Amino acid sequence: MSRASTGKANLAARARRIDADATLKEIISRGLLDKSRKVLERDGCVEIPILEPIFGWDIVRQEEPLFYRGSPDLAKSLAEELPPQCIDLLPRGWYIQGDIIVVKIHPDLAPYQSCIGQALLNYYPRCKTVLRDLGIEGQLREPKREAIAGTNTKTVHKENAVLFELDATKVMFSAGNLRERMRMSRFGKGEFVVDMFAGIGYFTLQMAVHSRPRKILSIELNPVAFEFLCKNILLNHVEDIVEPIHGDCAKVTPQGVADRVVMGMVQVTDRYLQTGISALRPGGVLHYHQTIPTKSFPDAAVQDVTNAALALGRKAEILQCIRVKKYSPGVVHAVIDARIDKSN
Ligand SMILES: C[S@@+](CC[C@H](N)C(=O)[O-])C[C@H]1O[C@@H](n2cnc3c(N)ncnc32)[C@H](O)[C@@H]1O
């Protein structure tokens, strides 16, 4: 009996060829890639095998799936090396930045982390290093990561035709924000944009490469992230569009000039809201990111925007409220798009 007829649903997410790379990475980051089947091309689209349906995506049932001979399965690979009680704690998801694998490992598995790293490298021969992810710290969003296999922590990550050079132990790159970066790539044509928390260019470069704004002012406080931002502007040949500024956006954001302001920070973004709103000309659009309790989505973030606009004598028209990702238990990363006008 073929494996296709054993009752498995054999679901796949369909994507246009141009979106396939980014869609695959999103699926891997959610731990939903069915590694037993191959990615296929059908009717001009790419079918990426998944373990369970993803709400709102274009999902198909594959009639003729193609299976790998030996599918990646950490539990199987490490059955001899780990005590049985540890097998269930093995990671089921990880993500790949360039040629680096980033994985969260349960604290009880720390003594086995180098075997886990090596097993992951065996699945991805083009990858050189595996980093254990221990979270992100502070206002400068510095990752805590340690190499558990390989030593090279610098890489160039390609996403949606944009190149990001980075050191994965020094700067963050959020796999969960992929859809938002893709969305941003469609905004800004001909506009003057201010990216107040630019990082290494997550939103700036997607916009600059795909939408060609007139100008993007990209502000970043962390000196290491700023260095990579400057490198990435050159790497993507958008130095005629992007002006990087090393500094605190609370102090260097211009006033009343921007068609669009991106506030891609979480937790403390409300402190900068009046600065972001003041940067906009009447009719300009704000993208306000914030982490809020899931049960108060989107009201808590919408209130932040409307109150800050009101305090400045301006009016906010809410255009869209999006859940970017689950941030932590009971907390969602939200983004609110709002048009900011003069008050009537
Ligand atoms: C969370 S990261 C951006 C993440 C991005 N939204 C993504 O897609 O992954 C936010 C960046 O803002 C920078 N930052 C924090 N406070 C800042 C400030 N006051 N002015 C400018 N940049 C700041 C941090 O150093 C960090 O690089």
The ligand as an SDF file (V2000), in Angstrom:
LIG
                    3D

 27 29  0  0  0  0  0  0  0  0999 V2000
   12.1950   44.8530   17.5940 C   0  0  0  0  0  0  0  0  0  0  0  0
   13.3550   45.4810   16.4740 S   0  0  0  0  0  0  0  0  0  0  0  0
   12.4560   45.5440   14.9960 C   0  0  0  0  0  0  0  0  0  0  0  0
   11.8530   44.2240   14.6750 C   0  0  0  0  0  0  0  0  0  0  0  0
   11.1260   44.2160   13.3710 C   0  0  0  0  0  0  0  0  0  0  0  0
    9.8250   44.8110   13.5760 N   0  0  0  0  0  0  0  0  0  0  0  0
   11.0330   42.8290   12.7540 C   0  0  0  0  0  0  0  0  0  0  0  0
   10.3540   42.6710   11.7840 O   0  0  0  0  0  0  0  0  0  0  0  0
   11.6710   41.8940   13.1600 O   0  0  0  0  0  0  0  0  0  0  0  0
   13.2960   47.1140   17.0410 C   0  0  0  0  0  0  0  0  0  0  0  0
   14.5620   47.9040   16.8280 C   0  0  0  0  0  0  0  0  0  0  0  0
   14.3670   49.1960   17.3970 O   0  0  0  0  0  0  0  0  0  0  0  0
   15.5720   49.6390   17.9720 C   0  0  0  0  0  0  0  0  0  0  0  0
   15.2520   50.7000   18.9470 N   0  0  0  0  0  0  0  0  0  0  0  0
   14.7940   50.5630   20.2040 C   0  0  0  0  0  0  0  0  0  0  0  0
   14.5940   51.7770   20.7630 N   0  0  0  0  0  0  0  0  0  0  0  0
   14.9010   52.6990   19.8090 C   0  0  0  0  0  0  0  0  0  0  0  0
   14.8710   54.1200   19.7750 C   0  0  0  0  0  0  0  0  0  0  0  0
   14.4830   54.8240   20.8370 N   0  0  0  0  0  0  0  0  0  0  0  0
   15.2410   54.7410   18.6390 N   0  0  0  0  0  0  0  0  0  0  0  0
   15.6170   54.0290   17.5490 C   0  0  0  0  0  0  0  0  0  0  0  0
   15.6880   52.6800   17.5280 N   0  0  0  0  0  0  0  0  0  0  0  0
   15.3290   52.0190   18.6390 C   0  0  0  0  0  0  0  0  0  0  0  0
   16.1670   48.3840   18.5800 C   0  0  0  0  0  0  0  0  0  0  0  0
   17.5570   48.5130   18.7370 O   0  0  0  0  0  0  0  0  0  0  0  0
   15.7750   47.3230   17.5280 C   0  0  0  0  0  0  0  0  0  0  0  0
   16.8010   47.1480   16.5840 O   0  0  0  0  0  0  0  0  0  0  0  0
  1  2  1  0
  2  3  1  0
  2 10  1  0
  3  4  1  0
  4  5  1  0
  5  6  1  0
  5  7  1  0
  7  8  2  0
  7  9  1  0
 10 11  1  0
 11 12  1  0
 11 26  1  0
 12 13  1  0
 13 14  1  0
 13 24  1  0
 14 15  1  0
 14 23  1  0
 15 16  2  0
 16 17  1  0
 17 18  1  0
 17 23  2  0
 18 19  1  0
 18 20  2  0
 20 21  1  0
 21 22  2  0
 22 23  1  0
 24 25  1  0
 24 26  1  0
 26 27  1  0
M  CHG  2   2   1   9  -1
M  END
$$$$
